């Protein structure tokens, strides 16, 4: 009897993953899918995990975009603190 490896670690909470961790796991999932050899059930579980990891990465990147936009807005705001160096 062959032992099945879980497609996605159950203990990993996506909310606790950093961008780098989520991306690393996503790369691993894609590698396993591209390598083939997984059962249909395992492939579907890997696909679902990959979709969740991709969403987590997108959420991180969207948060970073918002922070950058906020920082840019603060620099161009005439009421902003004038002690900050202007580019």
DSSP file (Angstrom, degrees, kcal/mol; ACC not computed):
  #  RESIDUE AA STRUCTURE BP1 BP2  ACC     N-H-->O    O-->H-N    N-H-->O    O-->H-N    TCO  KAPPA ALPHA  PHI   PSI    X-CA   Y-CA   Z-CA
    1    1 A X              0   0    0      0, 0.0     2,-0.3     0, 0.0     0, 0.0   0.000 360.0 360.0 360.0 134.3    0.0    0.0    0.0
    2    2 A X        -     0   0    0      1,-0.0     2,-0.5     0, 0.0     0, 0.0  -0.675 360.0-126.2 -91.7 144.8    1.4    3.4   -0.9
    3    3 A X        -     0   0    0     -2,-0.3     2,-0.4     1,-0.0    -1,-0.0  -0.753  21.7-138.0 -90.1 131.2    1.3    6.3    1.6
    4    4 A X        -     0   0    0     -2,-0.5     2,-0.4     1,-0.0     3,-0.0  -0.700   8.4-140.4 -88.7 136.9   -0.4    9.4    0.3
    5    5 A X        -     0   0    0     -2,-0.4     2,-0.0     1,-0.1     3,-0.0  -0.798  31.2-104.8 -91.8 138.9    1.2   12.8    1.1
    6    6 A X        -     0   0    0     -2,-0.4     3,-0.2     1,-0.1    -1,-0.1  -0.359  18.8-141.1 -64.2 140.8   -1.3   15.5    1.9
    7    7 A X  S    S+     0   0    0      1,-0.3     2,-0.4    -2,-0.0    -1,-0.1   0.845  88.4  18.9 -70.1 -34.3   -1.8   18.0   -0.9
    8    8 A X  S    S-     0   0    0     41,-0.0    -1,-0.3    21,-0.0     2,-0.2  -0.991  87.7-112.1-141.0 128.7   -2.0   20.9    1.5
    9    9 A X    >   -     0   0    0     -2,-0.4     3,-0.9     1,-0.2    -2,-0.0  -0.413  22.2-150.7 -60.3 125.6   -0.8   21.0    5.1
   10   10 A X  T 3  S+     0   0    0      1,-0.2    -1,-0.2    -2,-0.2     0, 0.0   0.774  91.1  61.1 -70.3 -25.6   -3.9   21.3    7.3
   11   11 A X  T 3  S+     0   0    0      2,-0.1     2,-0.7    -3,-0.0    -1,-0.2   0.614  80.1 100.4 -80.3 -10.6   -2.0   23.2   10.0
   12   12 A X    <   -     0   0    0     -3,-0.9     2,-0.6     3,-0.0     3,-0.1  -0.651  58.6-159.3 -80.5 115.0   -1.1   26.2    7.7
   13   13 A X    >>  -     0   0    0     -2,-0.7     3,-1.3     1,-0.2     4,-0.5  -0.841  10.9-147.2 -89.2 122.8   -3.5   29.1    8.2
   14   14 A X  G >4 S+     0   0    0     -2,-0.6     3,-1.4     1,-0.3    -1,-0.2   0.858  96.5  61.3 -58.7 -35.6   -3.3   31.2    5.1
   15   15 A X  G 34 S+     0   0    0      1,-0.3    -1,-0.3    -3,-0.1    -3,-0.0   0.764 101.8  53.0 -63.6 -24.4   -3.8   34.3    7.2
   16   16 A X  G <4 S+     0   0    0     -3,-1.3     2,-0.3     2,-0.0    -1,-0.3   0.566  88.4 102.7 -87.8  -8.8   -0.6   33.7    9.1
   17   17 A X    <<  -     0   0    0     -3,-1.4     2,-0.1    -4,-0.5    -3,-0.0  -0.554  65.9-136.8 -80.9 136.5    1.5   33.3    6.0
   18   18 A X     >  -     0   0    0     -2,-0.3     4,-2.5     1,-0.1     5,-0.2  -0.337  33.3-102.0 -74.2 169.2    3.8   36.2    4.9
   19   19 A X  H  > S+     0   0    0      1,-0.2     4,-2.7     2,-0.2     5,-0.2   0.936 124.2  50.0 -57.9 -46.4    3.9   37.0    1.2
   20   20 A X  H  > S+     0   0    0      1,-0.2     4,-2.4     2,-0.2    -1,-0.2   0.894 111.2  48.0 -62.8 -41.5    7.2   35.2    0.9
   21   21 A X  H  > S+     0   0    0      2,-0.2     4,-2.4     1,-0.2    -1,-0.2   0.924 113.2  47.5 -64.9 -44.6    5.9   32.0    2.6
   22   22 A X  H  X S+     0   0    0     -4,-2.5     4,-2.3     1,-0.2    -2,-0.2   0.915 113.4  48.2 -63.6 -42.6    2.7   32.0    0.5
   23   23 A X  H  X S+     0   0    0     -4,-2.7     4,-2.5    -5,-0.2    -2,-0.2   0.909 110.7  51.1 -65.1 -42.1    4.7   32.5   -2.7
   24   24 A X  H  X S+     0   0    0     -4,-2.4     4,-1.9    -5,-0.2    -2,-0.2   0.920 112.3  46.3 -61.1 -44.4    7.2   29.8   -1.8
   25   25 A X  H  X S+     0   0    0     -4,-2.4     4,-2.4     2,-0.2    -1,-0.2   0.884 110.8  53.3 -65.8 -37.7    4.3   27.3   -1.1
   26   26 A X  H  X S+     0   0    0     -4,-2.3     4,-2.6     2,-0.2    -2,-0.2   0.915 107.6  50.7 -62.7 -43.5    2.6   28.4   -4.4
   27   27 A X  H  X S+     0   0    0     -4,-2.5     4,-2.3     1,-0.2    -1,-0.2   0.903 110.9  49.6 -60.3 -41.3    5.8   27.7   -6.3
   28   28 A X  H  X S+     0   0    0     -4,-1.9     4,-2.2     2,-0.2    -2,-0.2   0.903 110.5  49.7 -65.0 -41.4    6.0   24.2   -4.7
   29   29 A X  H  X S+     0   0    0     -4,-2.4     4,-2.4     2,-0.2    -2,-0.2   0.935 111.1  48.9 -63.0 -46.3    2.3   23.5   -5.5
   30   30 A X  H  X S+     0   0    0     -4,-2.6     4,-2.8     1,-0.2     5,-0.2   0.910 110.2  52.5 -60.6 -42.1    2.8   24.5   -9.1
   31   31 A X  H  X S+     0   0    0     -4,-2.3     4,-1.9     1,-0.2    -1,-0.2   0.904 109.5  48.3 -59.5 -43.0    5.9   22.3   -9.3
   32   32 A X  H  X S+     0   0    0     -4,-2.2     4,-0.9     2,-0.2     6,-0.2   0.895 113.1  47.7 -66.5 -39.4    4.0   19.3   -8.0
   33   33 A X  H >< S+     0   0    0     -4,-2.4     3,-0.5     1,-0.2    -2,-0.2   0.920 112.9  47.9 -67.0 -42.6    1.2   19.8  -10.5
   34   34 A X  H 3< S+     0   0    0     -4,-2.8    -2,-0.2     1,-0.2    -1,-0.2   0.822 105.3  59.6 -67.7 -30.7    3.6   20.3  -13.4
   35   35 A X  H 3< S-     0   0    0     -4,-1.9    -1,-0.2    -5,-0.2    -2,-0.2   0.781  95.0-161.1 -68.6 -26.1    5.5   17.1  -12.4
   36   36 A X    <<  +     0   0    0     -4,-0.9    -1,-0.1    -3,-0.5     3,-0.1  -0.184  53.3 109.5  74.1-172.3    2.3   15.1  -12.8
   37   37 A X        +     0   0    0      1,-0.3     2,-0.2    -4,-0.1    -1,-0.1   0.328  51.9 122.8  86.3  -8.3    1.8   11.7  -11.2
   38   38 A X        -     0   0    0     -6,-0.2    -1,-0.3    -5,-0.2     0, 0.0  -0.562  66.9-107.9 -84.8 151.4   -0.7   12.8   -8.7
   39   39 A X     >  -     0   0    0     -2,-0.2     4,-2.9     1,-0.1     5,-0.2  -0.244  33.0-105.1 -67.5 165.4   -4.1   11.3   -8.5
   40   40 A X  H  > S+     0   0    0      1,-0.2     4,-2.4     2,-0.2     5,-0.2   0.921 122.4  50.6 -58.9 -44.0   -7.1   13.3   -9.7
   41   41 A X  H  > S+     0   0    0      1,-0.2     4,-2.1     2,-0.2    -1,-0.2   0.921 112.9  44.7 -61.3 -45.2   -8.2   13.9   -6.1
   42   42 A X  H  > S+     0   0    0      2,-0.2     4,-2.7     1,-0.2    -1,-0.2   0.898 111.6  53.6 -67.5 -39.2   -4.7   15.1   -5.1
   43   43 A X  H  X S+     0   0    0     -4,-2.9     4,-2.6     1,-0.2    -2,-0.2   0.902 109.2  48.7 -61.5 -41.2   -4.4   17.3   -8.2
   44   44 A X  H  X S+     0   0    0     -4,-2.4     4,-2.6     2,-0.2    -1,-0.2   0.906 111.5  49.3 -65.0 -41.3   -7.7   19.0   -7.3
   45   45 A X  H  X S+     0   0    0     -4,-2.1     4,-2.3     2,-0.2    -2,-0.2   0.901 112.1  48.7 -64.4 -40.6   -6.6   19.5   -3.7
   46   46 A X  H  X S+     0   0    0     -4,-2.7     4,-2.8     2,-0.2    -2,-0.2   0.919 110.8  50.8 -63.7 -43.4   -3.3   21.0   -5.0
   47   47 A X  H  X S+     0   0    0     -4,-2.6     4,-2.5     2,-0.2    -2,-0.2   0.934 111.1  47.9 -59.4 -47.0   -5.2   23.2   -7.4
   48   48 A X  H  X S+     0   0    0     -4,-2.6     4,-2.1     1,-0.2    -1,-0.2   0.904 112.5  48.9 -61.9 -41.7   -7.5   24.5   -4.7
   49   49 A X  H  X S+     0   0    0     -4,-2.3     4,-2.6     1,-0.2    -1,-0.2   0.914 110.6  51.5 -63.6 -42.3   -4.5   25.1   -2.4
   50   50 A X  H  X S+     0   0    0     -4,-2.8     4,-2.7     1,-0.2    -2,-0.2   0.903 108.4  50.6 -61.5 -42.3   -2.7   26.9   -5.2
   51   51 A X  H  X S+     0   0    0     -4,-2.5     4,-2.1     2,-0.2    -1,-0.2   0.912 111.8  48.0 -61.5 -42.9   -5.7   29.2   -5.8
   52   52 A X  H  X S+     0   0    0     -4,-2.1     4,-2.0     2,-0.2    -2,-0.2   0.902 112.7  48.1 -65.1 -41.4   -5.9   30.0   -2.1
   53   53 A X  H  X S+     0   0    0     -4,-2.6     4,-2.3     2,-0.2    -2,-0.2   0.894 110.2  51.7 -66.5 -40.1   -2.2   30.8   -2.0
   54   54 A X  H  X S+     0   0    0     -4,-2.7     4,-2.4     1,-0.2    -2,-0.2   0.905 109.5  50.3 -62.8 -40.8   -2.4   32.9   -5.1
   55   55 A X  H  X S+     0   0    0     -4,-2.1     4,-2.5     2,-0.2    -1,-0.2   0.899 108.9  52.1 -63.2 -41.1   -5.3   34.9   -3.5
   56   56 A X  H  X S+     0   0    0     -4,-2.0     4,-2.1     2,-0.2    -2,-0.2   0.910 110.1  48.3 -62.0 -42.7   -3.2   35.4   -0.3
   57   57 A X  H  X S+     0   0    0     -4,-2.3     4,-2.5     2,-0.2    -2,-0.2   0.917 110.9  50.9 -63.6 -43.1   -0.3   36.7   -2.4
   58   58 A X  H  X S+     0   0    0     -4,-2.4     4,-2.6     1,-0.2    -2,-0.2   0.899 108.6  52.0 -61.1 -40.7   -2.7   39.1   -4.3
   59   59 A X  H  X S+     0   0    0     -4,-2.5     4,-2.2     2,-0.2    -1,-0.2   0.917 110.0  48.7 -62.2 -43.2   -4.0   40.3   -0.9
   60   60 A X  H  X S+     0   0    0     -4,-2.1     4,-2.1     1,-0.2    -2,-0.2   0.930 113.1  47.3 -60.8 -45.9   -0.5   41.1    0.3
   61   61 A X  H  X S+     0   0    0     -4,-2.5     4,-2.4     1,-0.2    -2,-0.2   0.886 110.5  51.5 -66.5 -38.7    0.4   42.9   -2.9
   62   62 A X  H  X S+     0   0    0     -4,-2.6     4,-2.2     2,-0.2    -1,-0.2   0.906 109.6  50.8 -63.8 -40.7   -2.8   44.9   -2.8
   63   63 A X  H  X S+     0   0    0     -4,-2.2     4,-2.1     1,-0.2    -2,-0.2   0.893 109.9  50.0 -61.9 -40.1   -2.1   45.9    0.7
   64   64 A X  H  X S+     0   0    0     -4,-2.1     4,-2.4     2,-0.2    -2,-0.2   0.904 108.9  52.1 -65.5 -40.8    1.4   47.0   -0.3
   65   65 A X  H  X S+     0   0    0     -4,-2.4     4,-2.6     1,-0.2    -2,-0.2   0.915 110.1  49.0 -60.5 -42.7    0.0   49.1   -3.2
   66   66 A X  H  X S+     0   0    0     -4,-2.2     4,-2.4     2,-0.2    -1,-0.2   0.900 110.5  50.2 -65.0 -40.8   -2.4   50.8   -0.8
   67   67 A X  H  X S+     0   0    0     -4,-2.1     4,-2.3     2,-0.2    -1,-0.2   0.907 112.1  47.7 -64.5 -41.3    0.4   51.6    1.6
   68   68 A X  H  X S+     0   0    0     -4,-2.4     4,-2.6     2,-0.2    -2,-0.2   0.914 112.0  49.4 -65.5 -42.4    2.6   53.0   -1.1
   69   69 A X  H  X S+     0   0    0     -4,-2.6     4,-2.7     1,-0.2    -2,-0.2   0.907 111.1  50.1 -62.7 -41.0   -0.3   55.1   -2.4
   70   70 A X  H  X S+     0   0    0     -4,-2.4     4,-2.2     2,-0.2    -1,-0.2   0.903 110.8  49.0 -64.0 -41.5   -1.0   56.4    1.0
   71   71 A X  H  X S+     0   0    0     -4,-2.3     4,-1.5     2,-0.2    -2,-0.2   0.902 112.4  48.1 -65.8 -40.6    2.7   57.3    1.5
   72   72 A X  H  X S+     0   0    0     -4,-2.6     4,-1.6     1,-0.2    -2,-0.2   0.919 111.2  50.7 -64.6 -43.3    2.7   59.1   -1.9
   73   73 A X  H  X S+     0   0    0     -4,-2.7     4,-1.0     1,-0.2    -2,-0.2   0.890 107.6  53.5 -61.4 -39.3   -0.5   61.0   -1.0
   74   74 A X  H  < S+     0   0    0     -4,-2.2    -1,-0.2     1,-0.2    -2,-0.2   0.844 107.7  51.4 -65.0 -33.2    1.0   62.1    2.4
   75   75 A X  H  < S+     0   0    0     -4,-1.5    -1,-0.2     1,-0.2    -2,-0.2   0.821 114.5  41.7 -74.0 -30.5    4.1   63.5    0.6
   76   76 A X  H  < S+     0   0    0     -4,-1.6     2,-0.4    -5,-0.1    -1,-0.2   0.517  87.5 109.5 -94.8  -5.3    1.9   65.5   -1.9
   77   77 A X    ><  -     0   0    0     -4,-1.0     3,-1.9    -5,-0.2    -3,-0.0  -0.581  64.3-146.0 -72.4 123.5   -0.6   66.7    0.8
   78   78 A X  T 3  S+     0   0    0     -2,-0.4    -1,-0.2     1,-0.3     4,-0.1   0.740 100.2  53.8 -63.8 -20.5   -0.1   70.4    1.4
   79   79 A X  T 3  S+     0   0    0      2,-0.1    -1,-0.3     3,-0.0     3,-0.1   0.414  85.9 115.6 -91.4   1.8   -1.0   69.9    5.1
   80   80 A X  S <  S-     0   0    0     -3,-1.9     2,-0.3     1,-0.2    -5,-0.1  -0.248  85.8 -77.9 -69.1 160.5    1.6   67.1    5.5
   81   81 A X    >   -     0   0    0      1,-0.2     3,-1.1     2,-0.1    -1,-0.2  -0.430  38.1-153.6 -60.7 120.8    4.5   67.6    7.9
   82   82 A X  T 3  S+     0   0    0     -2,-0.3    -1,-0.2     1,-0.2     4,-0.1   0.507  83.5  78.4 -78.5  -5.3    7.0   69.9    6.1
   83   83 A X  T 3  S+     0   0    0      2,-0.1     2,-0.3     0, 0.0    -1,-0.2   0.648  73.7  94.4 -79.2 -12.7   10.0   68.5    8.0
   84   84 A X  S <  S-     0   0    0     -3,-1.1     2,-0.1     1,-0.1    -4,-0.0  -0.587  89.3-107.1 -77.0 138.6   10.0   65.4    5.8
   85   85 A X        -     0   0    0     -2,-0.3     2,-0.4     1,-0.1    -1,-0.1  -0.425  31.6-139.3 -65.2 137.1   12.4   65.6    2.9
   86   86 A X              0   0    0     -2,-0.1    -1,-0.1    -4,-0.1   -10,-0.0  -0.783 360.0 360.0 -97.5 142.1   10.7   66.1   -0.4
   87   87 A X              0   0    0     -2,-0.4    -1,-0.1   -12,-0.0    -2,-0.1   0.499 360.0 360.0 -69.8 360.0   11.9   64.2   -3.5
